[in-house]
Amino acid sequence: MSTWKSERARVASLARFRPSNDPALIDAKRDLRAERLAEHVARVVAQAPPLTDEQRERIAALLRAGGAA
């Protein structure tokens, strides 16, 4: 699994030579955001008390909605 820093380097590398609407650059930016989110969620979950099934399902639904919720 890559870290957000390696994803950030990939974005920087692609951004040097590609236009902002390049599909590879767009994908790299998405991957960077996802990696940062995953690391943030991991830190928060590590500090939180155990969640109920209902709480986990509600949080999972937010992720499944992809920001549309």
N, C-alpha and C positions, 0 to 999 in steps of 0.2 A: 504494500500500500504506500502510496506517495504521501508526502507531507505537503502542507499548504505552501511551504517555502519553495519546494521543487515545482509546484504548480505556478507559483508567482514567477519563477524564472522562465518557465515555458511561455507564459503570457508575455513577459517582457521581450523574449526572443522573437516571438511571432509578431509582436506589435512594431518591431523595428522595420520590418520589410513588407508588411501586409496592410491592406486598407482595413478600416475599422469594421467593415461589413463582411470580411472574409470568414467563411464558415469555420475554418480551423481556429481562428482567433476567437470567434464567438464561443465555440465549444470549450476552448481553453479557459476563457473567462468564467463560463458556467462551472467548469470543473474546479476552478480555484474557489469560487463562492461555496460550492458544495463541500469542499475539503475544510474550509474555515468553519462552516456551519457544523460539520461533523465533529471537529475538535472542540468547538464551543459546547455542543450538546454533551459530549463525553465528560467535559469538566463539570458541567452543571449536574449531570446525573450522578457523578461520583460523590458530590457533596449533598445530594438530596436524600431524604428518607425514602424507603421503598414506596413505590406507587401502587395504588389499587389497580385492578384490571380495568375499571372504568376510566381512570385517569390515563393509563397507558393507551387505551383505545382512542380517547379524545385527542391526545397529543399525536398519535399515529395518523389520525384523520387529517390533522393540520398538514402533516408532511405529505400525505397522499394527495391532498388538494393542490399542492404545489404553489401555495401563495394565493390561491383563488378564494380561500375561505375568509 
